[in-house]
Amino acid sequence: MPATARPAPSLREFIAIVALIMALISLSIDNLLPAFVPIREALGVTNANDMQLIVTVYMIGSGALQIVYGTISDVIGRRPTLMIGIGVYSLGALIGAVAQSYEVLLVGRFVQGMGAAAAQVLAVALVRDRYEGRDMARVLSLVFMVFIMVPVVAPALGSLTIALAGWRAVFVSMLAMAVVVVVWFGLRMPETLHPDHRRAFSLQQIGKGIHATIAHRGTVGYGIAIALMMGCLMVYVSSSQQIFETEVYGLGPLFPVAFGSIAGAMGLAFFANSTLVRSYGMRRLSHICLLLFVALAIAGYATAVVYQGRPPLMLFASLLAAIQFLMCLTMPNFNAIAMEPLGAVAGTASAVLGLVTTLGGAVIGMLVGRAFNGTVLPLELTYLISAGIALVAVLWAEQGKLNLWTPR
C-alpha cells in the first residue's frame, strides 16, 4: 500500500511509535554513561572531563542537522526523511563500534547525532501534524513520559551489556534499536504531512518557513526558555557519572540506581502533565511550575554553597529530582505553545526550534561540563542562572504577564 493509504494507528500505538523514535535519542546517551570508564581505559583518554564530549558532540551533531531534516520533511514528507536520518544514525553507531581511537569515536558520535536529528525533529512534527493546543501538549507529555523512562533502565542495561560483551556492544545495541524503529514505523505509520502543507523545494520557501518561525514572539521566547532548560538537562546528564559514580559521591555500581531514580521522577512529571494540562491549561500550569523551578533553583544553589559543593547525597538528590520534576511539567507545554501557531510549517518550525534548543543545550552542557571541579556547584549555578533567564524570556513572550489564574 502507498504510505498515504495506510490506516492511521490508534492513539496508543501512535504515542508508542513516536515515543520509540524519541527513545532512540535518549538510549544513545544514557546507556553509554556506564561505559565512560572502560572507554577511557581502552582508548587512552587522560582527562576525565574529556569523556563528557561523548554526550556533547552527539548533541551538537543533532542540533546542526535539524534545520535540514525539518525543511526536507516539508517537501518530501515525514516518512522518507526519517528513514534517511535513521540510516545516518546507524552509520555513526557502526563507526563507534569499530573505533580504535577516541577521536574516531567522537566522529562516530557526531554522525550519530546528525542522524538522530531527524528523530528529534520528526517526532514533534508528527504530533503537530495530528494534534494542536491542549491535545498536542497532552500527547507530547505522554510521548516524553515514555522517552524519559528510558534513562531509568538505560544505565543498568548499558552496565549489563558492558559486563557481558564489552563497551563496543553498546553501539551494536543502538543499531538493533534503529532496526526496530525502521520496521515498526515503516509498517504502521502513514504519511502525516497534509497535502496542503507540502512545499516545493526552494530556498525562498525555506526562508519563508524560517522567517514565519522566528518572527513569532511567542515561539522565540518559549524557544529560548526550552533551550535553557535543555542546557540544565545536558549539564546534569554529562556530569552525572562524575557526580554520582566517581568523584563526588562515589556510588560506583549504584550509579544506575541514582540516575534511574531521578529519571523516574521526570517520567512521573510527564504523566502528571498529560492529565493536569487538560484542567489547568498549558500556560497556567507551565507558568506556575516555572516560578517554582526558579525558587528551587535558588534553594539548590544555596544548599550547595552551604555544604561547599558537596551536600548530603539524599538532600542533593531530592532537590535535584524536584527541580527535574518541575522542568518536565514545563517543557512539553512550552514546546506546544511555541509550535501552536505554526502548523502550516510544522517541519521547518520544529527544526528551527530544535536547532535552538538542542545546540543551545549542547553548548551550555559542554561549557559547564568542562568546568566540572569535583563539586555540584557548577551544576547548581547553571540551574539558577538558566531559571532566571527562562523566566525573563517567558515574560517577554507574554508581554510581561504570566497566566497564573486562567486555564488556557
C-alpha positions in Angstrom: 0.0 0.0 0.0 1.3 3.5 -0.6 2.2 5.5 2.5 -0.8 7.9 2.1 -3.2 5.0 2.1 -2.0 3.3 5.3 -4.6 3.3 8.1 -3.7 5.6 10.9 -2.6 3.8 14.1 -4.6 4.2 17.3 -3.7 6.9 19.7 -1.9 4.4 21.9 0.1 3.0 19.1 0.8 6.4 17.7 2.2 7.5 21.0 4.2 4.3 21.3 5.8 4.7 17.8 6.7 8.4 18.4 8.0 7.6 21.9 10.2 4.8 20.5 11.6 7.3 18.0 12.4 9.7 20.8 13.7 6.8 23.0 16.4 6.2 20.3 17.8 9.6 21.2 17.7 9.0 25.0 19.2 5.5 24.7 22.1 6.8 22.6 23.1 9.0 25.6 22.2 7.2 28.7 23.3 3.6 28.1 26.8 4.9 27.3 27.3 6.6 30.6 28.5 3.5 32.4 30.9 3.0 29.5 32.9 6.1 30.3 35.5 4.3 32.4 36.1 1.3 30.1 36.2 3.6 27.0 38.7 5.9 28.8 40.9 2.9 29.7 40.6 1.3 26.2 41.3 4.4 24.2 43.8 6.1 26.5 41.8 9.3 27.5 43.8 11.1 30.2 41.4 13.9 31.2 38.2 12.6 32.8 36.3 15.8 31.7 37.0 14.9 28.1 34.6 12.0 28.4 31.7 14.4 28.5 32.4 15.1 24.8 30.7 11.7 24.1 27.5 13.4 25.0 28.0 17.0 23.8 29.5 16.1 20.4 26.4 13.9 19.8 24.1 16.7 20.8 26.0 19.2 18.6 25.6 16.9 15.6 21.9 16.6 16.4 21.4 20.3 16.6 23.3 21.1 13.5 21.2 19.0 11.1 17.7 19.6 12.4 17.0 22.5 10.1 18.0 20.3 7.1 15.6 17.5 8.1 12.8 19.8 9.0 12.8 21.6 5.7 13.3 18.4 3.7 10.3 16.8 5.5 8.1 19.7 4.5 9.0 18.8 0.9 9.2 15.1 0.6 7.3 14.0 3.7 7.9 12.7 7.2 8.4 9.0 6.3 11.3 9.2 3.8 13.0 11.9 5.8 13.0 9.8 9.0 14.4 6.7 7.1 17.3 8.8 5.8 18.0 10.0 9.3 18.0 6.5 10.8 20.4 5.4 8.1 22.9 8.2 9.0 22.4 7.3 12.7 23.2 3.7 12.0 26.4 4.6 10.2 27.5 6.6 13.2 26.8 3.7 15.6 28.9 1.4 13.3 31.8 3.9 13.4 31.6 4.0 17.2 31.5 0.2 17.4 34.8 -0.3 15.5 36.6 2.9 16.6 40.3 2.4 17.6 40.9 5.9 18.9 38.9 8.4 20.9 38.9 10.9 18.0 37.3 8.4 15.7 34.8 7.5 18.4 33.8 11.2 18.6 33.4 11.3 14.8 31.0 8.4 15.1 29.1 10.1 17.8 28.8 13.3 15.7 27.5 11.3 12.8 25.1 9.5 15.1 23.8 12.9 16.3 23.4 14.0 12.7 21.1 11.1 12.1 19.3 11.4 15.4 18.4 15.0 14.4 15.7 13.5 12.1 14.2 11.6 15.0 14.0 14.7 17.2 12.5 17.0 14.6 10.0 14.5 13.1 8.8 13.2 16.5 7.5 16.7 17.3 6.3 17.3 13.7 4.3 14.1 13.6 2.5 15.1 16.8 1.8 18.6 15.4 0.6 17.1 12.1 -2.2 15.3 14.0 -2.9 17.4 17.1 -2.9 21.0 18.3 -3.5 23.0 21.5 -4.0 21.1 24.7 -4.3 17.8 22.9 -0.8 18.4 21.4 0.5 19.2 24.9 -1.1 16.0 26.3 0.2 13.8 23.6 3.7 15.3 23.8 3.6 14.7 27.6 2.8 11.0 27.1 5.5 10.7 24.4 8.1 12.4 26.7 7.0 10.2 29.6 7.9 7.1 27.7 11.0 8.8 26.3 12.2 9.8 29.8 11.6 6.4 31.3 14.4 5.1 29.1 17.1 6.6 31.4 15.5 4.6 34.3 16.8 1.4 32.8 19.3 2.5 30.2 22.4 2.8 32.5 21.6 -0.6 34.0 21.2 -2.1 30.6 24.4 -0.4 29.5 26.2 -1.8 32.5 24.9 -5.3 31.8 25.8 -5.1 28.1 29.3 -4.0 29.0 29.7 -6.8 31.6 28.6 -9.4 29.1 30.2 -8.2 25.8 32.2 -5.0 26.4 31.6 -1.4 25.7 31.5 -1.8 21.9 28.4 -4.0 22.2 26.5 -0.9 23.5 26.8 0.6 20.0 25.6 -2.7 18.5 22.5 -2.4 20.7 21.9 1.1 19.3 22.0 -0.5 15.8 19.4 -3.1 16.8 17.2 -0.3 18.3 17.4 1.6 15.0 16.2 -1.5 13.1 13.2 -1.9 15.3 12.3 1.8 14.7 12.6 1.4 11.0 10.5 -1.7 10.8 7.7 -0.6 13.1 7.5 2.9 11.7 7.7 1.7 8.1 4.9 -0.9 8.6 2.5 1.1 10.7 2.9 4.9 10.4 1.2 6.6 7.4 2.5 9.9 6.0 1.2 12.6 8.3 2.1 15.7 6.2 -1.1 17.1 4.9 -1.0 17.6 1.1 -2.0 21.2 1.5 1.1 21.8 3.7 3.6 20.1 1.3 6.0 22.7 0.0 8.0 22.9 -3.2 11.8 22.8 -2.6 13.2 26.3 -3.0 15.4 28.5 -0.9 12.6 31.1 -1.0 10.1 28.7 0.6 12.6 27.5 3.2 13.3 31.1 4.0 9.6 31.8 4.4 9.2 28.9 6.8 12.2 30.0 8.9 11.0 33.6 8.9 7.5 32.6 10.0 9.1 30.7 12.9 11.5 33.4 14.2 9.0 36.2 13.5 6.6 34.9 16.1 7.3 36.4 19.5 5.9 33.5 21.5 7.9 30.9 19.6 11.1 32.8 20.1 10.6 33.5 23.8 9.4 30.0 24.7 12.2 28.5 22.5 14.8 30.4 24.5 13.3 29.1 27.7 13.3 25.5 26.4 17.0 25.9 25.3 18.0 27.0 28.8 16.2 24.0 30.4 17.8 21.7 27.8 21.1 23.2 28.9 20.4 22.3 32.5 19.5 18.7 31.4 22.6 18.4 29.3 24.8 19.6 32.2 23.2 17.1 34.5 23.5 14.2 32.1 27.1 14.9 31.0 28.3 15.3 34.6 26.1 12.7 36.4 28.6 9.9 36.0 31.3 12.0 37.8 28.9 13.3 40.4 27.3 10.1 41.4 29.6 7.3 40.3 33.1 8.6 40.9 34.3 12.0 42.1 31.6 13.5 44.4 29.5 10.7 45.9 31.5 7.6 44.8 28.4 5.3 44.4 30.3 3.0 42.0 27.9 0.3 40.7 25.0 2.0 42.4 25.2 4.9 39.9 22.3 3.4 37.7 20.1 3.4 40.7 20.6 7.1 41.5 20.4 8.1 37.8 17.3 6.0 37.3 15.5 7.3 40.4 15.8 10.9 39.2 14.7 9.8 35.7 11.7 8.2 37.3 10.6 11.5 38.9 10.9 13.1 35.5 8.7 10.4 33.9 6.1 10.8 36.6 6.0 14.6 35.8 5.3 13.9 32.2 2.5 11.6 33.1 1.1 14.1 35.6 1.2 16.8 32.9 -0.8 14.7 30.4 -3.7 14.9 32.9 -3.2 18.3 34.5 -2.9 20.2 31.3 -6.5 19.5 30.4 -7.7 21.0 33.6 -5.3 23.9 34.1 -4.2 24.7 30.6 -0.8 24.9 29.1 0.1 28.5 30.2 -1.3 28.4 33.7 0.4 25.1 34.5 3.7 25.8 33.0 3.9 29.4 34.4 3.2 28.1 37.9 5.9 25.4 37.5 8.4 27.9 36.1 8.1 30.1 39.2 8.5 27.0 41.5 11.5 26.0 39.3 13.1 29.4 40.0 12.5 29.0 43.7 14.0 25.5 43.9 17.0 26.6 41.8 17.7 29.2 44.4 17.4 26.7 47.2 19.6 24.2 45.4 22.4 26.6 44.8 22.2 28.0 48.4 22.4 24.4 49.7 25.4 23.7 47.6 27.2 26.8 48.9 26.4 25.9 52.5 27.9 22.5 52.1 30.9 23.7 50.0 29.7 21.9 46.8 29.1 18.5 48.5 25.7 18.5 50.1 24.5 15.2 51.6 23.5 12.7 48.9 19.8 12.4 49.9 19.4 16.2 50.2 21.1 16.8 46.8 19.2 14.1 45.0 15.8 15.1 46.5 16.2 18.7 45.4 17.5 17.7 42.0 14.6 15.3 41.5 12.1 18.0 42.5 13.7 20.5 40.1 13.7 18.0 37.2 10.1 17.2 38.0 9.1 20.8 37.6 11.1 21.1 34.4 9.3 18.2 32.9 5.9 19.7 33.9 7.0 22.8 32.0 8.9 21.7 28.8 6.2 19.9 26.9 3.8 22.8 27.4 6.4 25.3 26.4 7.0 23.2 23.3 3.3 23.0 22.4 2.9 26.8 23.0 5.8 27.5 20.7 4.6 25.2 17.9 0.9 26.0 18.2 0.7 28.9 15.6 3.0 27.2 13.1 1.0 24.1 11.8 1.5 25.1 8.2 5.3 24.9 8.5 5.5 22.3 11.3 8.6 20.5 9.9 10.6 23.7 9.5 9.3 25.2 12.7 10.2 22.0 14.7 13.6 22.1 13.1 14.3 25.7 13.9 13.0 25.2 17.5 15.1 22.0 17.8 18.2 23.8 16.4 17.9 26.5 19.0 17.1 24.2 21.9 19.5 21.4 21.1 22.5 23.5 20.1 21.8 25.9 23.0 21.6 23.0 25.4 24.7 21.3 24.0 26.8 24.4 24.2 25.7 25.1 27.8 26.4 21.4 28.6 29.9 21.5 27.1 31.0 24.7 28.7 29.7 23.9 32.2 30.8 20.2 31.9 34.4 21.3 31.1 34.3 23.4 34.2 33.4 20.4 36.5 35.6 20.8 39.6 34.7 17.8 41.8 31.6 19.5 43.3 28.0 20.1 42.4 28.4 23.9 42.4 28.7 24.3 38.6 25.6 22.3 38.1 23.5 24.2 40.7 24.7 27.6 39.4 23.6 26.5 35.9 20.1 25.8 37.1 20.0 29.1 39.0 21.1 31.3 36.0 19.0 29.3 33.5 15.9 29.5 35.6 16.2 33.3 35.9 16.8 33.9 32.2 14.0 31.5 31.3 11.6 33.5 33.4 12.6 36.7 31.7 12.2 35.1 28.2 8.7 33.9 29.1 7.7 37.3 30.5 9.0 38.8 27.2 7.0 36.3 25.1 3.8 37.1 27.2 4.4 40.8 27.1 5.1 41.0 30.9 2.2 38.9 32.1 2.2 35.4 33.5 -1.0 33.4 33.5 -1.5 32.1 37.0 -5.3 32.0 37.1 -7.0 31.4 33.8 -6.9 27.8 32.5 -5.6 28.3 29.0 
